[in-house]
């Protein structure tokens, strides 16, 4: 595939020492890499889904996004540190280098890992067989996952995050 480029993640995990939930994506989209923060593509439903899970307004600014994560003790990162990728397509990923999830877990109080899509789960499972924290894969909030309505995403994410 000629349009695949070697790309580094460019920005690290978002977390605090008291983070209890880790949400992992696969690798940042082109827009997220440009903005240097997670889920920056305007069509990605991540921020709307997360806010609705907690009955809050969707954050717009970077500061609002950070406050939502901090108030809910959520850490964000991706399963892949660098790879060859065409645009933002998970299916094009080759030669992936995993992130060091274990070091993040050691710095936090992570009790559960949620994968934003199956690609994040697959890459994590390939490289982290010795991490025994409970994990759950949820449907991707990506605009590429058009078969899931916002309501259906919120239902599944809320059930996993809040336990019902």
Residue, then its C-alpha position, 0 to 999 in steps of 0.5 A: x500500500x503506497x499511501x501508508x506512512x511510518x508514524x509515531x504517536x506524538x503525545x503521551x497518555x492522559x492520566x493522573x495518579x488517581x485514575x481508575x479507568x483506562x480507555x484505550x484506542x488503537x492509534x490516534x487519527x490524523x486529526x488527533x495527531x494534528x491536535x495532539x489530543x485524543x478523539x479530536x475528529x469532529x465526527x468521532x462520538x467519543x466525547x458525546x458518548x462519555x459525557x452522556x454516560x455521566x449525564x453531562x454536557x459534551x465538552x468542547x474545549x481541551x480544558x473541558x475534556x481534561x476536566x471531564x476525564x479528571x473528575x471521573x478518574x479516567x485515563x486515555x491512551x492507545x495500544x500502539x506507540x508507532x506504526x505504518x498507517x494509511x490516514x486513520x485506517x485501523x485496518x491498514x496498520x502494519x509494523x506496530x510497536x506497542x505502548x508500555x501499558x504496564x508502566x502507566x498502570x504502575x503509576x495509577x490506580x487503574x482497576x479496569x481497561x476499556x477498549x474503544x473498538x476491537x482493533x485496540x483490544x487486538x493490539x493490546x492482547x498481542x503485547x500485554x499477556x501478563x496484565x490481569x486487570x479486568x478488560x472490556x471491548x466496546x464498539x468504536x466511537x469512530x465515524x467509521x463505525x456507522x452501524x452504531x447509533x449514538x444511542x446504542x453506543x451510549x447504552x453499551x458504554x454506560x452499561x460497561x462504565x457504570x455497571x448498568 
